[in-house]
């Protein structure tokens, strides 16, 4: 890849087919569960990161009052700054929308993400013990074992105050 910058722009209608294909291929579904609620990502607002002429990242979010929840952050190409650029754009999007809090949920096995977010100023604020037991009732395809052979059990909540 060339040294061109990462460009982040809002998800547009022309991105939807790519997004749906990517979610199915990379994540196996357009559905996610957080805090015991099942969400369909297919029509959520989002941001797309571009590098040169290709999409290299996706962030989907939902705004609820003064809080913005990041539903998905996916760097399609790792190590080029797409995730960092998407997070910065999400912070600005949330601020403009009047949000005071940006937050997300990840699973206990996702140590890579936990490092990533904490290095960027995010705080661990809650551990939802055995949350995936409830989540599997809503989305049975959630595996029992995740990254590095770690059993998938808990949700970890992180936040950044704006």
N, C-alpha and C positions, 0 to 999 in steps of 0.2 A: 504494500500500500504506500502511496505517496505521502508526502508531508502536508497535505491539505488539511485544514481544520475540520473539526467535527461541527456540523451544523444541526441544530435542533429546531424543529418546527412542529406546530400542532398536527395531530393525526387528521388526515383529510379523507374524504370519501374514496379517493383513488388508492388509498393505502389499505382499505378494509380487506380486500381479497388477499393481499399479501399477509396482513396481520392474522386473519383466520387460518390461512395455510400454515403460517409459522407457529401459531399456538397449538394446532393439532400435531404438527411434526415434532416440535420441541417439548411440548408439555402434555400432549395426549388428549387435550380437552380445551374448550373455551370457558370452562367453569372452574371457579376457585371457591374455597370455603375459608372464611376467617371468622373467628369468634362465634362459631356455630351458625353462621349465615352463609347460604349458597348464593353466589353471584355469577351472572353470565357476563363475561368480558366482551362479548361480540359487539355491543353498542356503547361501551364506555368511552369517555373522552380520553385522549392520550397525547403523547409526544413521540416523535420519531427522530432518531439520530441518523444523520447521513454523513458518509465519508466518501469523498469523490462522487461517484455516481451510484453508490449502493447504500441501502438501508443497513445500518450496523447496530441499531438498538431500538428498543421499544419500552415505553413506560405508560401504564394505564392507571387512572386514578378515579376517585369519586369524592365529591365534596358533600359534606353533611354539616350544615351550619357553619361553625367557625373552625371545623377540622377538615383536613384533606387526607384521605387514606390512599397510599400508593398500593394499588392492587397487584401490580406486576412490574418488575424492572428486569429487563432481559438485554444483556449485551450480547448481540449476535456475534460480534467480533470482540474478543477480550483483549485487554491490554493497550487499547488505543485512546482511552478516555471517554468512550461513549457513555458508560454508566455515570461517571462523574458529571458529564455535560447534561445528561438527562435529569439527574438529581437537582442540579443548579436551576435548570429550566422549570422543574416542578416546584421548587421553592418560590420562584418568581410568580409562577401561575397561581399558586396558593395565596401568596401575599396580595396579588391584584384582586383575587376573588374575596378578599377580606378574611382569610383564615388566619388563626393565631397558632395553629398546631398542624404539623405534618407528621403522619405516623404510618406505620406498616407492621405487618405480621410476617415472621418467617418461622421456619420449623427448627427444632433443636439440632438437627443434623447439619444445618447450613452454616458451618463455621466460616466458610469463605465469605459469605454475605455479612455475617456478624463482624468480621474484621473490616470489611469494606465500609460498612456504615459507620462504625465507631471511629475509624480513621478520618471520617468526614464530619465529625461532631455530633453524631446521633447518640442518644442515650438509651440504654436498656431500662425499660420502665415497668415491665410486668412479665411474669411467667404464667402461662395458662396451662396448668398441669393436666395431662391426659386429654387435652383438647382434641387430639386427632381421633380419639375413640368416638366422639360426637361427630366429627367431620366425616368419618368413614360411613356413618349412617346416611349422610346427605350425598356423599361422593364415594361410593364403594371402591373405585379404582385407585384410591390413594394407597400406595404400597405400605407394607409393614416396616420395611427397612429402606433407609435413605443413603445419602452420601457416606462414603467410607465405612459402610456396613453398620452405621449407627441406627438403632431402632427409632422409628418415627413415633413420637409420643406427644410432644409438647409444642405449643406455639409460644414464641418469644415476641414481645411487643417492643418496638423501638419508636422513639419520637425525636422530633426537632421542633423546638418552639421558634416561632417566627417573630 
